[in-house]
């Protein structure tokens, strides 16, 4: 992929606009960044949390990576050459759902263009995590 293709996908989402962030091209919904052009090689997507970041790093290391700057922050860098249109669309939709103000989300709640074609990474992380035995409840004798 290339940045113009990322923009074309993002601009299909409600109220997304092209903008800038720190002097670089960015995509925003109501002023909140969802994706940033980093350089000709990659983009940065906003994520829900660092668990999602860790999940993407573990499951798709050829596409996603971070630098020290992103450790502990809910965002991730994606290699444009490895990023498919479907994966980019998913990341943009998830970022939109995370960053769009509640009023905007409510306005477009029934919009089919926002339907996610994959389970959220957060749920996948929970499924992948080892299950722990439930804590035993203490029983008090009378």
KOLDOGU-148996 format. One record per residue (C-alpha): x, y, z. Coordinates in steps of 0.001 Angstrom, whole numbers, padded with zeros to 6 digits, always signed. Each point is the difference from the previous one (the first is absolute). Layout:
% KOLDOGU-148996
XYZ;...
This chain:
% KOLDOGU-148996
+000000+000000+000000;+000871+003639-000214;-001200+003027+001975;-002540+001114-002673;-001633-003445+000204;-000163+000235+003801;-001626+003424-000351;-002541-001303-002519;-001067-002740+002431;-000149+002368+002969;-002003+002659-001815;-002804-002533-000492;-000535+000110+003780;-002405+002611+001404;+001434+003424+000767;+003618-000983-000664;+002165+002701-001487;+003553+000410-001182;+002034+002182+002312;+003480+000244+001487;+001654-000934+003256;+003434+001349+000907;+000298+001181-003600;-000699-003410-001511;-003113-001233-001808;-002649-001492+002267;-003542-001306-000083;-002358+001252+002687;-003597-000340+001125;-001254+003213+001602;+003588+001108+000647;+001121-003265+001597;+002710-001919-001822;-000641-003535-001174;+002923-000527-002381;+003207+001871-000742;+002399-000164-002918;+003404-000569+001526;+002161-000274-003102;-000271-001616-003454;+000517-003372+001668;-002610-000019+002768;-003031+001441+001754;-001044+000145+003641;-003439-001207+001103;-001679+000882+003273;-001009-003028+002070;-002320-000633+002908;+002743-001034+002417;+003503-001428+000278;-001419-003530+000215;-001217+000410-003574;+003459+001270-000929;+001632-003063+001543;-002457-002309-001753;+000772+001518-003420;+003746-000151+000633;-000237-003674+000890;-002395-001093-002745;+001172+002133-002947;+003626+001037+000575;+000595+000297-003756;-002632+002787-000173;+000113+001705+003411;+002824+001289+002150;+000785+002694+002535;+002978+002100+000924;+000909+001091+003521;-002162+003086-000517;-003167-002139-000104;+000677-002262+002985;-002875+000408+002431;-002129+002035-002431;-003091-001376-001777;+001274+000357-003547;+001937-002093-002478;+002055+000438-003130;-000922-001950-003127;+002238-000730-002979;-001901+001270-003029;+001551-002582-002348;-001321-002840+002201;-003366+001563+000908;-002979-001359-001944;-003007+002144-000834;-002222-002205+002175;+002324+000294+003000;+000350+003752-000501;-003779+000360-000190;-000365-001946+003261;+002617+002122+001811;-001625+003230-001252;-003479-001091+001091;+001245-001056+003431;+001847+003293+000406;-003138+001883-001062;-002057-001864+002588;+002573+000825+002676;+000493+003683-000839;-003340+001231-001341;-001932+002016+002595;-003029-001802+001483;-002435+002349-001774;+001577-000837-003366;-000031-003726+000777;-003682+000208+000948;-000807+001935-003182;+001513-002774-002143;-000863-002997+002203;-001851-001800-002803;+002540+000822-002724;+000949-003226-001784;+003350+001493-001067;+001132-000250+003628;-000645-003726+000288;+003169-001750+001076;+000917-003092-001974;+002074-001532+002796;-000246-000434+003742;+001589+002798+002016;+003577-000748+000956;-000857+000616+003656;-002278-003046+000025;+002590-002059-001843;+002578+000879+002652;-002335-001209+002716;-000587-003267-001841;+003721-000531-000503;+000860+000681+003633;+000366-003067+002222;-003023-000642+002154;+000422+000234+003716;-001928-002004+002540;-002642+002064+001756;+000959+001203+003438;-001464-002081+002802;-002505+001727+002162;+000596-000228+003689;-002819-001604+001876;-000581+001203+003499;-001262-002567+002491;-002427+001001+002681;
